[in-house]
Structure formats: structure tokens, C-alpha cells
């Protein structure tokens, strides 16, 4: 039987470029942040599950490969994968398909890389890159299923809440 979960979704935005310098990686060895221009869909699905499973990320799991490829392989979508000692440690995805806006669609680190400063590094990198694209607005969303410090972290980075809604999510039996 499918499970339903109620969550509060908070929408956040940044309307002024904070002019962040390109952030320096934390003092954790073997880091590489790489842009993936044409990520294979199975690898993206692996990353999405690796990072998002604990937070009930499901939206992309429900999409067909074709629908997902349409988003990810669009020239206005950018994906950056963080590697630590050759293994995936996190990623962020930017969507600039709406004129004048950049959405940080997804951002996160793997559970074994929490507490090392990699999340802050990824967020600052995502903000820096988003503003390089020349928007008038950078935005993202979080919900009560995300990491408990997500909302506070986004606000400390300069995002302001601009809306909120209650949502009921339905998860497949095997999730």
C-alpha cells in the first residue's frame, strides 16, 4: 500500500547578487567539483538516490528516462558533481530555463560526507555559479523532509522565504 507523508514546502529566493568569490574547498583531501554536461541518466539516478534517499527525494524517480533526459540534457541545465577520493560526495543542479531566473533544483551531499563542510562548499559554489549566469533571481525550495538544518542554512547563505505550502506526498510501496 502506498505511503503518504505530509510536508511543509518553503520557497526561498535571493534577489541581489551577494558577489561571492569562488569558494575554497574545505580542508578535506581529494576533492574535485566537476561539471557534467551530458550525464548518463542511470548515473544521475544513482546520485539522486544516494544523496536524496534519506530525505525522501522522489520526484525524479517517478520520471521516465526520456523526461529526465529532456531536463538534464537541456543547455540551460547545469549539473556539478563533487567527488571525494574518486567517489561521489555530492552534487548540485541549476535550472536556468526560465528567463531571468536560476533555480537550484537539487543540492546535497552523501550521508558519509555530512559534517565536513562540503554542503556549505556546494551551496556557495551553486550560488556563485547561479549568479554568473546573470539572473535577477536565484531560488530554491526545501521541505520538512530535508536535512533539519537545510532551511536555516539557506537563510544564512542569504536566501529569504517567499512562500510556503503544505503538500501530501505519496510514496510507492518499495520506498
Backbone torsions as a table, in degrees:
resi	resn	phi	psi	omega
1	UNK	NA	128.3	179.0
2	UNK	-59.3	146.6	178.9
3	UNK	-100.0	144.1	174.3
4	UNK	-117.3	143.9	-179.4
5	UNK	-136.2	133.3	175.6
6	UNK	-91.0	138.5	179.1
7	UNK	-140.9	154.5	173.2
8	UNK	-102.8	121.8	178.8
9	UNK	-98.0	128.2	177.2
10	UNK	-113.0	127.7	178.0
11	UNK	-97.4	134.5	-178.7
12	UNK	-129.2	151.4	179.5
13	UNK	-143.0	160.2	174.8
14	UNK	-131.5	120.1	-176.1
15	UNK	-102.9	-10.5	179.2
16	UNK	-124.9	134.8	178.1
17	UNK	-66.9	120.6	179.3
18	UNK	-77.9	-2.1	179.3
19	UNK	51.7	50.3	176.7
20	UNK	-70.3	140.0	170.6
21	UNK	-77.0	156.1	177.8
22	UNK	-55.9	121.6	-174.6
23	UNK	-67.8	150.1	175.0
24	UNK	-88.0	139.6	178.8
25	UNK	-65.8	151.1	177.0
26	UNK	-64.7	165.1	-178.4
27	UNK	-77.3	65.8	176.0
28	UNK	-124.8	125.3	-174.3
29	UNK	-67.2	156.6	171.1
30	UNK	68.4	34.9	-178.8
31	UNK	-94.6	141.2	173.0
32	UNK	-146.1	125.5	175.4
33	UNK	-104.6	116.9	-173.2
34	UNK	-125.6	136.0	175.1
35	UNK	-79.5	136.7	177.7
36	UNK	-114.5	102.4	-174.9
37	UNK	-75.6	-27.2	-177.5
38	UNK	-143.3	63.1	-174.7
39	UNK	-62.5	135.0	173.9
40	UNK	-64.1	135.8	-176.2
41	UNK	-58.3	-42.7	177.8
42	UNK	-61.6	-36.0	178.8
43	UNK	-69.1	-40.2	176.3
44	UNK	-60.7	-44.5	180.0
45	UNK	-60.9	-39.0	176.8
46	UNK	-60.9	-48.6	179.2
47	UNK	-61.5	-45.5	-178.4
48	UNK	-58.0	-44.0	179.3
49	UNK	-71.8	-42.2	-179.3
50	UNK	-57.7	-42.8	-175.9
51	UNK	-89.9	-36.8	-171.8
52	UNK	-97.4	-10.3	-175.4
53	UNK	-56.5	-45.1	-178.1
54	UNK	-65.9	-18.4	-176.7
55	UNK	-110.2	12.9	175.9
56	UNK	63.1	34.1	172.7
57	UNK	-66.2	122.9	-176.1
58	UNK	-134.3	-21.6	-171.0
59	UNK	-52.3	-46.3	-177.3
60	UNK	-76.3	-22.1	177.9
61	UNK	-69.2	-27.9	-177.3
62	UNK	-84.6	-9.0	-177.9
63	UNK	-84.6	150.1	172.9
64	UNK	-71.6	160.8	176.5
65	UNK	-58.4	-39.1	-178.2
66	UNK	-65.8	-44.7	179.2
67	UNK	-64.6	-41.4	179.2
68	UNK	-65.9	-42.3	178.3
69	UNK	-62.6	-35.0	178.2
70	UNK	-59.8	-39.6	178.6
71	UNK	-75.0	-54.0	-171.6
72	UNK	-68.5	-31.2	-176.8
73	UNK	-96.8	7.1	174.1
74	UNK	-70.3	139.9	-178.9
75	UNK	-64.7	-14.8	179.1
76	UNK	-95.2	5.8	175.7
77	UNK	-110.9	133.3	177.7
78	UNK	-125.1	137.5	179.5
79	UNK	-127.4	129.0	178.1
80	UNK	-120.8	127.3	-179.4
81	UNK	-110.1	131.4	176.8
82	UNK	-96.5	128.1	177.4
83	UNK	-114.0	144.1	174.8
84	UNK	-128.6	118.1	-177.3
85	UNK	53.0	39.3	175.5
86	UNK	84.5	-6.9	-179.7
87	UNK	-107.9	147.7	178.6
88	UNK	-61.6	132.3	-179.2
89	UNK	-119.4	-14.2	-179.9
90	UNK	171.8	176.3	174.8
91	UNK	-161.6	162.5	166.9
92	UNK	-139.0	152.1	-178.0
93	UNK	-128.2	128.9	178.2
94	UNK	-110.8	139.0	178.1
95	UNK	-122.7	113.8	179.5
96	UNK	-113.3	29.3	-175.9
97	UNK	-76.8	-18.4	174.8
98	UNK	-94.0	121.4	-177.8
99	UNK	-53.8	133.3	177.3
100	UNK	82.5	-2.2	-177.3
101	UNK	-130.0	149.6	169.0
102	UNK	-130.5	127.4	176.2
103	UNK	-103.6	132.7	167.6
104	UNK	-85.1	96.0	-172.0
105	UNK	-69.3	-44.3	179.6
106	UNK	-146.1	145.2	176.8
107	UNK	-157.3	137.4	177.9
108	UNK	177.0	165.9	176.2
109	UNK	-122.1	159.0	178.8
110	UNK	-68.5	154.7	-176.2
111	UNK	-59.6	-32.8	-179.6
112	UNK	-77.4	-2.8	178.2
113	UNK	-114.3	9.6	176.0
114	UNK	-70.2	146.4	175.8
115	UNK	83.5	6.3	-178.9
116	UNK	-104.6	0.4	-177.0
117	UNK	87.2	3.9	-177.7
118	UNK	-72.6	-32.6	177.4
119	UNK	-64.4	-44.0	176.6
120	UNK	-61.9	-43.1	178.9
121	UNK	-61.0	-46.4	179.0
122	UNK	-63.2	-43.5	-178.9
123	UNK	-62.8	-46.4	178.8
124	UNK	-63.5	-38.1	177.2
125	UNK	-64.2	-42.6	179.7
126	UNK	-64.4	-43.1	178.8
127	UNK	-63.4	-45.6	179.5
128	UNK	-58.8	-49.3	-178.3
129	UNK	-66.8	-40.2	-180.0
130	UNK	-58.0	-45.5	-179.2
131	UNK	-71.4	-24.9	174.6
132	UNK	-62.4	-24.5	-178.6
133	UNK	-79.0	-5.1	172.6
134	UNK	80.1	31.5	179.4
135	UNK	-80.7	173.0	170.3
136	UNK	-101.7	-9.3	-178.3
137	UNK	-149.7	133.5	171.4
138	UNK	-118.0	132.6	-176.5
139	UNK	-142.6	163.8	177.1
140	UNK	-158.2	175.4	175.2
141	UNK	-139.0	155.7	175.5
142	UNK	-140.3	168.3	177.9
143	UNK	-144.6	172.4	-176.5
144	UNK	-69.6	-5.4	174.7
145	UNK	-88.8	-14.5	179.3
146	UNK	-72.0	178.2	177.8
147	UNK	-52.8	140.5	-177.1
148	UNK	-58.0	-24.0	-180.0
149	UNK	-97.0	3.3	-174.7
150	UNK	-58.6	-53.9	-176.9
151	UNK	-58.8	-47.7	179.8
152	UNK	-62.0	-40.0	-180.0
153	UNK	-63.1	-44.0	179.3
154	UNK	-64.4	-39.9	179.2
155	UNK	-67.2	-40.9	177.9
156	UNK	-64.5	-27.2	179.3
157	UNK	-79.7	-8.7	176.8
158	UNK	116.0	0.2	177.4
159	UNK	-81.6	144.8	177.5
160	UNK	-117.7	137.8	176.4
161	UNK	-61.2	139.3	179.2
162	UNK	-131.9	6.9	177.9
163	UNK	172.4	163.4	-179.8
164	UNK	-155.4	148.0	175.0
165	UNK	-151.4	154.8	174.4
166	UNK	-91.2	139.9	-178.9
167	UNK	-139.2	141.5	174.6
168	UNK	-108.5	119.7	-179.1
169	UNK	-101.2	141.6	176.5
170	UNK	-113.4	127.1	-177.7
171	UNK	-110.1	141.7	177.1
172	UNK	-62.5	162.0	-179.7
173	UNK	-54.0	-38.1	-174.1
174	UNK	-86.9	13.2	-177.7
175	UNK	-107.2	NA	NA
